[in-house]
Amino acid sequence: MAAKGKHQAQEMAAPESFEVAPLHRMTLGYLISLLARLLAQSLKVRNGPDGILPGQYPIAVELLAQDGMSQRDLCEVVRIEQATMANTLKRMERDGLITRRQSAEDGRLATIHLTEAGVRLARDAVRNAAEVNSVALEGLDPAAQKALRDMLIDLTERLEADIQQRD
């Protein structure tokens, strides 16, 4: 009963003239977050239960491009915190996707390498991500697709600069 009263109060607080489609009420951050979650879910479904998980995808792609990166370098390029990277790498190692080796250049460091299974699943994930992108961008001509990507890159760069300026 209390929940119903609270819900009614929230409805009453909303302006009556606010009869816009629900997706139009959302902030830019909410819409982009929703889109990111949907893209990740779509990738996860395509990769299957034993495939690369969406949170592992950027790491796997970077290791496909440059095998043998350090954990620190992966953090920088993937833009995630050290603790998150450590946990993700631990899961990837447990699942047989990566191995760690002592660095030939600095014995104190370990380098991260995709296993054969990791390479195969990472390549599958890249193909699946391209398919997800095609579904998401369907109906947009190549110029609109490029414009969307350019706008998203611009937004990202502006927000990164803003964060650095305020830190």
URTA-V810891 format. One record per backbone hydrogen bond with DSSP energy under -1.0 kcal/mol. CO is the residue of the C=O (numbers start at 1). NH is the residue of the N-H. E is the energy in kcal/mol with one decimal. If there is no record, write none. Layout:
BEGIN
((CO	NH	E) (CO	NH	E))
END
This chain:
BEGIN
((1	5	-2.1) (2	6	-2.2) (3	7	-2.3) (4	8	-2.4) (5	9	-2.1) (6	10	-2.0) (7	11	-2.3) (8	12	-2.3) (9	13	-1.5) (15	18	-1.6) (17	19	-1.7) (21	24	-1.8) (22	25	-1.2) (27	31	-2.5) (28	32	-2.7) (29	33	-2.4) (30	34	-2.8) (31	35	-2.7) (32	36	-2.6) (33	37	-2.4) (34	38	-2.5) (35	39	-2.8) (36	40	-2.4) (37	41	-2.6) (38	42	-2.4) (39	43	-2.2) (40	44	-2.7) (41	45	-2.3) (42	46	-1.9) (43	47	-2.7) (44	48	-1.4) (48	51	-1.5) (53	56	-1.3) (53	57	-1.5) (56	60	-2.7) (57	61	-2.7) (58	62	-2.1) (59	63	-2.4) (60	64	-2.0) (61	65	-2.0) (62	66	-2.6) (69	112	-3.0) (70	74	-2.3) (71	75	-2.3) (72	76	-2.0) (73	77	-2.4) (74	78	-2.7) (75	79	-1.5) (75	80	-1.3) (81	85	-2.4) (82	86	-2.8) (83	87	-2.2) (84	88	-2.4) (85	89	-3.0) (86	90	-2.1) (87	91	-2.0) (88	92	-2.5) (89	93	-2.6) (90	94	-2.5) (91	95	-2.2) (92	97	-2.9) (93	96	-1.5) (97	115	-2.4) (99	113	-2.7) (101	111	-3.5) (106	109	-2.4) (109	103	-3.2) (111	101	-2.4) (112	68	-2.0) (113	99	-2.7) (115	119	-2.7) (116	120	-2.3) (117	121	-2.8) (118	122	-2.5) (119	123	-2.5) (120	124	-2.2) (121	125	-2.4) (122	126	-2.2) (123	127	-2.0) (124	128	-2.6) (125	129	-2.8) (126	130	-1.9) (127	131	-1.8) (128	132	-2.5) (129	133	-2.6) (130	134	-2.1) (131	135	-2.2) (132	136	-2.7) (133	137	-2.5) (137	140	-2.4) (141	145	-2.4) (142	146	-2.3) (143	147	-2.4) (144	148	-2.5) (145	149	-2.4) (146	150	-2.8) (147	151	-2.6) (148	152	-2.5) (149	153	-2.5) (150	154	-2.5) (151	155	-2.7) (152	156	-2.4) (153	157	-2.7) (154	158	-2.5) (155	159	-2.4) (156	160	-2.5) (157	161	-2.3) (158	162	-2.2) (159	163	-2.5) (160	164	-2.4) (161	165	-2.2) (162	166	-1.6) (163	167	-1.2))
END
